[in-house]
Amino acid sequence: MWEGLADGARRDIAALVKAGLGVAELHSAAIALVDRVVPADLACWASLDPDTVAISSMTSGAARIPQQYEPLLATYEYDGNEPNTFVELAQRPEPVAMLEDTAHSSRFNEVWRPLGLQAELRTMFRIDGTNWGAAGMVRSRPFSDREAEFMASVAPALAAATRVAARCGAKGGGEAAIVVVDSCGTPRAVTAAAQQWQAELDSIAPGRFLVMLRAVAVGAQAQGTFRARMRDSCGGWILLQGSKLISDPDVSETVVTFERASGTELLDVLFAAYGLTTRERDICREVIAGRSTSDIAARLAITAHTVQDHLKSVFGKVDVRSRGELVAKLLN
């Protein structure tokens, strides 16, 4: 029975891909599909930056996590002390992990338990070794092994669908913003443009701006620097960067910048989204630099014929017919 359910879910997910949905719309529809087989009291699915596994977007099911708990969840996701974070799960061979009410998890102590929830199921959407998204599902009764197997079975299809949805998106404008925050992510100083970014992110979900500030602050305090790309309100990309300030040893502050991601900053995402091989990516970079076939061959120590073979493969994957179309599609 479960195998048949998984087959049906994979077909339905493939149909969503053909509909050309954006990431948020795709995940919203997929949450409803999965809920028929693995019901959850709360579901929050994320698309992930394929390079850093940082959360790029969040989509909730019919019931939303109460807003006051979102900053706590952002902190626990990046402080390095919590079990089964997405970053940790990305390193494991198995894409699924279950966690039941435990004293060792701040998520349970500070969020799930107060909400009357006792079981969590997390699934990584991984394909070709790259994590494109993840599902977090919680409810008041335990998840079964069969339900975990179902999620593991449909995870590659969800990854493939999310990868396709990540290929394009509208680009917005707006001036870059700088925000100085304390160790909890509370703003201490902002530039004028920060208000515009807050309005945009909060239009996606109330409180999203402060949640992301807290996530970047926690990541930067733990690692020194933190960099991630997230989806904007138009389906495009925002580049967030955080750097820990070195000043008063008793005061922990982080400088966070928000800016619209440019074409060059998205190349690695797009290369992965189109499934380009390492050599195909090398050749794309040479083409973007404006080099001829003979120059590319000499620089990469391959024949001109091999360069053309790789370009033919790239054109097919990216659905273009010329170098000019390729550059335009990757950079614009």
C-alpha positions as CSV (number, residue, x, y, z in Angstrom):
1,M,0.0,0.0,0.0
2,W,2.7,2.5,1.0
3,E,4.7,1.9,-2.2
4,G,1.6,2.6,-4.2
5,L,1.0,5.8,-2.3
6,A,4.5,6.9,-2.9
7,D,4.2,6.2,-6.7
8,G,1.0,8.3,-6.8
9,A,2.7,11.1,-4.9
10,R,5.7,11.2,-7.2
11,R,3.3,11.4,-10.2
12,D,1.4,14.2,-8.6
13,I,4.7,16.1,-7.8
14,A,5.9,15.6,-11.4
15,A,2.6,17.2,-12.6
16,L,3.3,20.2,-10.4
17,V,6.7,20.7,-12.1
18,K,5.0,20.8,-15.5
19,A,2.7,23.5,-14.2
20,G,5.7,25.9,-13.9
21,L,5.1,26.9,-10.3
22,G,7.4,29.0,-8.2
23,V,9.0,27.6,-5.1
24,A,6.4,28.9,-2.7
25,E,3.5,27.7,-4.8
26,L,5.1,24.4,-5.5
27,H,5.8,23.7,-1.8
28,S,2.3,24.8,-0.8
29,A,0.7,22.4,-3.2
30,A,3.1,19.6,-2.3
31,I,2.4,20.0,1.4
32,A,-1.3,19.4,0.7
33,L,-0.4,16.3,-1.3
34,V,1.8,14.8,1.4
35,D,-0.6,15.6,4.1
36,R,-3.1,13.1,2.7
37,V,-0.6,10.3,3.5
38,V,1.5,11.8,6.4
39,P,-0.7,14.3,8.2
40,A,0.9,16.9,10.5
41,D,-0.5,19.5,12.9
42,L,2.1,22.0,11.7
43,A,4.2,21.8,8.5
44,C,6.9,24.3,7.4
45,W,8.9,23.5,4.2
46,A,12.0,25.3,3.2
47,S,13.9,25.8,0.0
48,L,17.7,25.8,0.7
49,D,20.7,27.6,-0.7
50,P,22.4,24.6,-2.4
51,D,25.9,25.9,-1.4
52,T,25.3,26.7,2.3
53,V,22.1,24.8,3.2
54,A,20.8,28.1,4.6
55,I,17.0,28.5,4.4
56,S,16.0,30.5,1.3
57,S,12.3,30.5,1.7
58,M,9.7,29.0,4.1
59,T,6.2,27.8,3.2
60,S,3.6,26.8,5.8
61,G,0.7,24.4,5.6
62,A,-2.9,25.2,6.5
63,A,-1.9,26.0,10.1
64,R,1.0,28.4,10.7
65,I,3.5,28.3,13.5
66,P,2.6,31.1,15.9
67,Q,4.7,34.2,15.0
68,Q,6.2,34.6,18.4
69,Y,8.0,31.2,18.1
70,E,9.6,31.9,14.7
71,P,12.6,33.8,16.1
72,L,13.3,31.0,18.5
73,L,13.2,28.4,15.7
74,A,15.6,30.5,13.6
75,T,18.0,30.7,16.6
76,Y,18.0,27.0,17.2
77,E,18.5,26.2,13.5
78,Y,21.8,28.0,13.4
79,D,23.3,28.1,16.9
80,G,25.0,24.7,16.5
81,N,23.6,23.1,19.6
82,E,20.4,21.6,18.4
83,P,19.8,18.0,17.1
84,N,18.6,17.3,13.6
85,T,19.2,20.8,12.1
86,F,19.0,21.0,8.3
87,V,22.7,21.6,8.1
88,E,23.3,18.4,10.2
89,L,20.9,16.3,8.2
90,A,22.5,17.5,4.9
91,Q,25.6,15.6,5.9
92,R,23.8,12.3,6.7
93,P,23.3,9.6,4.0
94,E,19.6,9.1,5.0
95,P,17.3,12.0,4.1
96,V,14.8,11.5,7.0
97,A,15.1,11.9,10.8
98,M,12.5,11.6,13.5
99,L,12.7,13.3,16.9
100,E,10.3,12.7,19.8
101,D,9.8,14.8,22.9
102,T,13.3,15.1,24.5
103,A,14.9,17.2,27.1
104,H,17.9,17.6,24.8
105,S,16.1,19.8,22.2
106,S,15.4,23.4,22.8
107,R,12.8,23.2,19.9
108,F,10.8,20.8,22.0
109,N,11.3,22.6,25.3
110,E,10.6,26.1,24.1
111,V,8.3,25.6,21.0
112,W,6.8,22.2,20.4
113,R,6.0,21.3,24.0
114,P,4.2,24.6,24.8
115,L,2.1,24.0,21.6
116,G,1.1,20.5,22.8
117,L,3.2,18.7,20.1
118,Q,5.5,15.7,20.8
119,A,6.9,14.4,17.5
120,E,8.9,15.9,14.7
121,L,9.7,14.4,11.3
122,R,12.3,16.2,9.1
123,T,13.1,15.3,5.5
124,M,15.8,16.6,3.2
125,F,15.0,17.1,-0.5
126,R,18.3,15.8,-2.0
127,I,19.1,14.9,-5.6
128,D,22.5,14.4,-7.3
129,G,24.1,15.1,-3.9
130,T,22.6,18.6,-3.6
131,N,20.1,19.6,-1.0
132,W,17.4,21.8,-2.5
133,G,14.9,21.9,0.3
134,A,13.6,20.3,3.4
135,A,10.3,19.6,5.2
136,G,9.7,20.1,8.9
137,M,6.6,18.4,10.2
138,V,5.3,18.2,13.8
139,R,2.3,16.7,15.5
140,S,0.8,15.5,18.8
141,R,1.3,11.8,18.1
142,P,4.5,9.9,17.0
143,F,5.3,9.4,13.3
144,S,5.6,5.8,12.2
145,D,8.5,4.1,10.4
146,R,6.2,3.7,7.4
147,E,5.6,7.4,7.3
148,A,9.3,8.1,7.4
149,E,9.8,5.6,4.6
150,F,7.2,7.3,2.5
151,M,8.9,10.7,3.0
152,A,12.3,9.2,2.1
153,S,10.7,7.7,-1.1
154,V,9.2,11.0,-2.3
155,A,12.1,13.2,-1.2
156,P,14.1,12.9,-4.5
157,A,11.0,13.9,-6.5
158,L,10.5,16.9,-4.2
159,A,14.2,17.8,-4.7
160,A,13.9,17.6,-8.5
161,A,10.8,19.8,-8.4
162,T,12.4,22.4,-6.1
163,R,15.5,22.4,-8.3
164,V,13.4,23.3,-11.4
165,A,11.4,26.0,-9.5
166,A,14.7,27.6,-8.4
167,R,15.9,28.2,-12.0
168,C,14.2,31.6,-12.5
169,G,12.4,34.4,-10.9
170,A,11.5,38.0,-11.3
171,K,14.1,40.6,-10.2
172,G,13.2,43.6,-8.1
173,G,15.1,46.7,-7.5
174,G,15.9,48.5,-4.3
175,E,18.9,50.0,-2.5
176,A,21.1,47.7,-0.4
177,A,20.5,48.0,3.3
178,I,22.8,47.7,6.3
179,V,21.6,46.7,9.8
180,V,23.7,46.4,13.0
181,V,22.1,43.9,15.3
182,D,23.0,42.5,18.8
183,S,23.6,38.9,19.6
184,C,19.8,38.2,19.7
185,G,19.2,39.8,16.3
186,T,17.6,43.0,17.6
187,P,18.4,46.0,15.4
188,R,20.6,48.7,17.0
189,A,21.3,50.8,13.9
190,V,19.8,50.7,10.4
191,T,20.2,52.6,7.1
192,A,17.1,54.2,5.6
193,A,16.6,51.4,3.0
194,A,16.1,48.8,5.8
195,Q,12.5,49.9,6.1
196,Q,11.8,48.9,2.4
197,W,13.4,45.5,2.9
198,Q,11.4,45.0,6.1
199,A,8.2,45.8,4.3
200,E,9.0,43.4,1.5
201,L,10.0,40.5,3.6
202,D,7.1,41.0,6.0
203,S,4.7,40.9,3.1
204,I,5.9,37.3,2.5
205,A,5.2,36.4,6.1
206,P,4.7,38.7,9.1
207,G,7.9,39.1,11.1
208,R,10.1,37.5,8.4
209,F,12.6,40.4,8.4
210,L,13.4,40.1,12.1
211,V,13.5,36.3,11.8
212,M,16.1,36.5,9.1
213,L,18.1,39.1,11.0
214,R,18.2,36.7,14.0
215,A,19.2,33.8,11.8
216,V,22.1,35.7,10.2
217,A,23.2,37.1,13.6
218,V,23.3,33.7,15.2
219,G,25.2,32.2,12.2
220,A,27.7,35.0,12.1
221,Q,28.3,34.9,15.9
222,A,29.0,31.2,15.6
223,Q,31.1,31.3,12.4
224,G,32.5,34.8,12.2
225,T,30.7,35.4,8.9
226,F,27.5,34.1,7.4
227,R,26.2,34.3,3.8
228,A,23.0,33.0,2.3
229,R,20.6,33.6,-0.6
230,M,16.9,33.7,0.0
231,R,13.8,34.2,-2.2
232,D,12.3,37.6,-2.4
233,S,8.6,38.6,-2.7
234,C,8.8,38.5,-6.5
235,G,10.4,35.0,-6.7
236,G,13.9,36.4,-7.3
237,W,16.8,36.2,-4.9
238,I,18.2,38.3,-2.1
239,L,21.8,38.1,-0.8
240,L,22.2,38.3,2.9
241,Q,25.6,38.6,4.5
242,G,26.5,38.9,8.2
243,S,29.9,39.7,9.7
244,K,30.7,39.7,13.4
245,L,32.0,43.1,14.7
246,I,35.2,43.1,16.7
247,S,34.9,45.9,19.2
248,D,33.9,45.8,22.8
249,P,34.5,42.2,24.0
250,D,31.5,42.4,26.2
251,V,29.2,43.4,23.3
252,S,28.4,41.0,20.5
253,E,27.2,42.8,17.4
254,T,26.8,41.8,13.8
255,V,26.6,43.8,10.6
256,V,23.9,42.4,8.3
257,T,23.5,43.5,4.6
258,F,20.5,43.0,2.4
259,E,20.9,43.4,-1.4
260,R,19.3,42.0,-4.5
261,A,21.4,39.1,-5.8
262,S,23.0,39.8,-9.2
263,G,23.6,37.3,-12.0
264,T,27.1,36.4,-11.1
265,E,26.2,35.7,-7.4
266,L,23.5,33.2,-8.6
267,L,25.7,31.3,-11.1
268,D,26.4,28.4,-8.8
269,V,22.7,28.1,-7.9
270,L,21.7,28.1,-11.6
271,F,24.5,25.7,-12.6
272,A,23.2,23.3,-10.0
273,A,19.6,23.9,-10.9
274,Y,20.2,23.0,-14.6
275,G,22.2,20.0,-13.6
276,L,25.5,21.1,-15.3
277,T,28.6,18.9,-14.7
278,T,31.8,20.4,-13.3
279,R,33.3,20.7,-16.8
280,E,30.2,22.2,-18.2
281,R,30.3,24.8,-15.5
282,D,33.9,25.6,-16.3
283,I,33.0,26.1,-19.9
284,C,30.1,28.3,-19.1
285,R,32.3,30.6,-17.0
286,E,34.7,30.9,-20.0
287,V,31.8,31.7,-22.3
288,I,30.5,34.4,-19.9
289,A,34.0,35.8,-19.9
290,G,33.7,36.2,-23.7
291,R,36.4,33.7,-24.7
292,S,36.5,31.9,-28.1
293,T,36.4,28.1,-28.6
294,S,40.1,28.0,-29.2
295,D,40.9,30.1,-26.1
296,I,38.6,27.9,-23.9
297,A,40.3,24.7,-25.3
298,A,43.7,26.1,-24.5
299,R,42.8,27.3,-21.0
300,L,41.1,24.0,-20.1
301,A,43.6,21.7,-21.9
302,I,41.0,20.1,-24.0
303,T,40.3,20.0,-27.7
304,A,38.0,22.5,-29.5
305,H,35.8,19.6,-30.5
306,T,35.4,18.7,-26.8
307,V,34.5,22.3,-26.0
308,Q,31.7,22.2,-28.7
309,D,30.4,18.9,-27.4
310,H,30.1,20.3,-23.9
311,L,28.4,23.4,-25.2
312,K,25.9,21.3,-27.1
313,S,25.0,19.5,-23.9
314,V,24.8,22.8,-22.0
315,F,22.5,24.3,-24.6
316,G,20.2,21.3,-24.3
317,K,20.0,21.5,-20.5
318,V,19.5,25.3,-20.3
319,D,17.2,25.3,-23.4
320,V,19.1,27.8,-25.5
321,R,20.5,27.8,-29.0
322,S,23.5,30.1,-28.8
323,R,26.2,31.5,-26.6
324,G,24.4,34.8,-26.4
325,E,21.2,33.2,-25.3
326,L,23.1,31.2,-22.7
327,V,24.8,34.2,-21.2
328,A,21.5,36.2,-21.1
329,K,19.7,33.3,-19.4
330,L,22.4,32.9,-16.7
331,L,23.0,36.5,-16.0
332,N,19.7,38.3,-16.6
